[in-house]
Amino acid sequence: MKALLKSLFRGAFLALAFPGALLCGFGRVRSAFSLFAQHAALVPGLPGDYFRVAFYRMTLEYCHPESRIQFGSFFAHPKARVSQGVYIGSYCVLGQTEIGERTEIGSAVQILSGRNQHVRDENGRIQSSEKGVFERVRIGADCWIGAQAIVMADIGEGTTVGAGAVVIGKMPGRAVVVGNPARIVSPKEG
């Protein structure tokens, strides 16, 4: 019975999110995608979780229906993938990322599209993001990303990233990383 209710809710929210997904070309019209993604972030409560997942199922490269995306969180880029069982806390901003199964992301986490989105010219002036390099950041399965972490590089499966850590280089699997810049403090046991 519970599974049937969830399926009905998912179907209803797909219908509600369809107009926004259609107007942004199912993620192909970037300016419209940003508008509707930010709008979807503001739908409160459990209905908002269903609405966000429904919208992203139609606009991201992939978003599994059994994920949760909390209030205030949005994807800044449609080239993202969200696997089964992913939990994304409140007020997160996510770029081009691939999030592995069962990974949990705390509140106010930012996953950027790599480290080189904004570059400077030969005179040191900041250039527009069109001149930057956007990369897909991969987060492995079964990771925990602590609140307010900033992630700019790949993280291996089973890794825990401490709250407030700034990940600027690739991190191995099954490690605990903390700090700014993030460093390995211990391999995970088990």
C-alpha positions in Angstrom: 0.0 0.0 0.0 2.8 2.4 0.9 4.6 1.7 -2.4 1.4 2.4 -4.3 0.9 5.7 -2.6 4.5 6.7 -3.3 4.0 5.8 -7.0 0.8 7.9 -7.1 2.5 10.8 -5.5 5.5 10.6 -7.9 3.1 10.5 -10.9 1.1 13.5 -9.6 4.3 15.5 -9.0 5.6 14.6 -12.5 2.4 16.1 -13.9 2.9 19.3 -11.7 6.5 19.7 -12.7 5.9 19.0 -16.4 5.1 22.6 -17.5 8.4 24.0 -16.0 10.4 21.1 -17.5 8.8 21.8 -20.9 9.4 25.5 -20.7 13.1 25.0 -20.0 13.4 22.5 -22.9 13.9 19.6 -20.4 17.1 21.2 -19.2 18.4 22.4 -22.6 17.5 26.1 -22.2 20.0 27.0 -19.4 18.5 30.4 -18.4 15.0 28.9 -18.1 16.4 25.8 -16.4 18.0 28.1 -13.7 14.7 30.0 -13.2 12.6 26.8 -12.7 15.3 25.0 -10.7 15.4 27.9 -8.2 11.6 28.1 -8.1 11.4 24.3 -7.4 13.9 24.8 -4.5 11.3 27.0 -2.7 8.5 24.5 -2.5 8.3 23.5 1.2 8.0 20.2 3.0 7.6 16.7 1.7 5.6 17.9 -1.3 8.6 20.0 -2.2 10.9 17.0 -2.1 8.6 15.1 -4.5 8.3 18.2 -6.7 12.1 18.8 -6.9 12.8 15.1 -7.8 10.0 15.1 -10.4 11.4 18.3 -12.0 15.0 16.9 -12.0 13.9 13.6 -13.4 12.8 15.5 -16.5 15.7 18.0 -16.7 18.9 16.4 -15.4 20.8 13.7 -17.3 19.5 11.3 -14.6 17.7 11.6 -11.3 16.4 8.4 -9.6 12.9 8.7 -8.3 14.0 7.3 -4.9 16.1 10.3 -3.9 15.4 13.3 -1.6 16.2 16.9 -2.3 15.4 19.2 0.6 14.1 22.8 0.6 16.4 25.5 -0.8 18.6 23.1 -2.7 19.0 23.3 -6.5 21.1 22.2 -9.4 22.8 25.0 -11.2 23.6 22.9 -14.2 21.5 20.2 -15.9 24.5 18.0 -16.6 24.2 16.1 -13.3 23.3 12.6 -12.3 21.6 11.6 -9.0 21.6 7.9 -8.1 19.2 5.8 -6.1 18.8 6.6 -2.4 20.7 9.9 -2.5 19.8 12.4 0.2 20.6 16.1 -0.4 20.1 18.4 2.6 18.7 22.0 2.6 20.3 24.9 0.9 22.8 23.0 -1.3 24.0 24.3 -4.7 25.1 21.6 -7.0 26.9 22.0 -10.4 27.9 19.3 -12.9 28.1 16.4 -10.6 27.5 12.7 -10.4 26.3 11.4 -7.0 26.6 7.7 -6.2 24.0 5.5 -4.6 23.0 6.1 -1.0 25.3 9.1 -0.6 24.1 11.7 1.9 24.8 15.4 1.6 24.4 17.7 4.6 22.9 21.1 4.5 24.5 24.1 2.8 27.0 22.0 0.8 28.3 23.3 -2.5 29.5 20.9 -5.2 31.1 23.0 -7.9 31.8 22.1 -11.5 35.5 21.7 -10.8 38.2 24.2 -9.8 38.5 26.3 -12.9 35.1 27.8 -13.6 36.5 31.4 -13.3 39.8 32.3 -14.8 41.8 35.5 -15.1 43.3 37.1 -18.1 47.0 38.1 -18.5 46.3 41.3 -16.5 44.7 39.5 -13.6 41.1 40.5 -14.5 38.4 38.0 -13.8 36.8 36.6 -17.0 33.3 35.4 -17.5 32.4 31.9 -16.7 32.1 31.1 -20.4 35.9 31.2 -20.5 36.2 28.8 -17.6 36.4 25.0 -17.7 33.5 23.1 -16.3 34.2 19.6 -15.2 31.9 16.8 -13.8 32.7 16.2 -10.1 32.0 12.6 -9.1 30.9 11.6 -5.6 31.1 7.8 -5.0 28.5 5.6 -3.5 27.9 5.5 0.3 29.6 8.8 1.0 28.7 11.4 3.7 29.4 15.0 2.9 29.2 17.1 6.1 27.3 20.4 6.3 28.8 23.5 4.6 31.5 21.5 2.8 32.7 22.8 -0.6 33.6 20.1 -3.1 35.6 20.8 -6.3 37.1 17.4 -7.0 36.1 13.7 -7.1 35.5 11.8 -3.9 35.9 8.0 -3.8 33.1 5.7 -2.5 32.5 5.3 1.2 34.4 8.5 2.1 33.3 10.9 4.8 33.9 14.6 4.3 33.9 16.6 7.5 31.6 19.6 8.0 33.1 22.8 6.5 35.8 20.9 4.6 37.1 22.3 1.2 37.9 19.5 -1.2 40.2 20.8 -3.9 41.9 17.6 -4.9 40.7 14.1 -5.6 40.0 12.0 -2.5 40.3 8.2 -2.3 37.6 5.9 -1.2 36.9 4.8 2.4 38.7 7.7 4.0 37.8 10.5 6.4 38.8 13.9 5.1 38.6 17.3 7.0 39.9 20.8 6.8 40.7 23.6 4.4 42.1 22.3 2.1 40.7 18.9 2.9 43.3 16.3 4.0 42.9 12.6 4.9 42.8 12.1 8.7 42.2 8.3 8.7 41.1 5.5 6.5 37.7 4.2 7.4 37.5 0.8 9.1 35.4 -2.0 7.8 
